Amino acid sequence: MKKIRIFLLSGFVFFGFAAIGWADEPITNWLTSPEGPLARAVRSNFYFSMAAFLPFLILSEVLLVYAIFRFKAKPGGQAATFHENLRLEVLWTVIPALTLAVTAIPTFKTMRAMEVPPKSDLVVAVIGHQFFWEYRYPKYGVQFAEEAMVVPAGKVVTLNLSSVDVVHSWWVPAFGVKQDANPGRITHAWFQADNPGRYKGQCAELCGKLHAKMYIDVNVVTPEEFEQWLMKKKGAAPPAQAAGSQ
Ligand SMILES: [Cu+2]
């Protein structure tokens, strides 16, 4: 009976992890390939906090396992009845408090970096719809939807996010960006992707039936390619006008 249970459990664990390995990867991995200064700051913040908090997890788990085997009830055994250990209680209050205070410093620094972008090179309005994204480049009079956002590499892109219906969230992990897009309110985010490539993300706020299909694609191209793309986009008649001229 016990063997069967262990067998089943290891089966679950194996297939659980295998699913992660086999899944086709729709979203760019922020941990192995963070893109740009903000994403790297988020990652180092994660590593730092992880290093600070992991000892607490390990210590408590080790103590738990130790206590299970060391202090399990024996026939005729007598339970211990000690109470209070001032030194221990002070220690396990002060050490975690200090750890929290120490990790708060880089965390607030990273959050501030998220809130306050460097000088913007390109402003893009991001508008959430059920269930797709619309992008507007106000400086260039370009707007489109259900297509990849195109931005130049190495430039600071600032985003003004909003929504026409419900709350959505623009999330591209590789850029270290996850920001809500709310109806009737503009929120802000920024990123700077250093390398050309295609970066993927997804709406991260449950917004309705097709939320799971609300993908995000960002094409990071060279500044020259970006200029060419802009020319092409400006040359093409916007869909609204094309429909009106018929
Ligand atoms: Cu959604």
Boltz pocket constraint, residues with backbone or C-beta under 6 A from the ligand:
constraints:
  - pocket:
      binder: B
      contacts: [[A, 167], [A, 168], [A, 169], [A, 203], [A, 204], [A, 205], [A, 206], [A, 207], [A, 208], [A, 211], [A, 212], [A, 214]]
      max_distance: 6.0
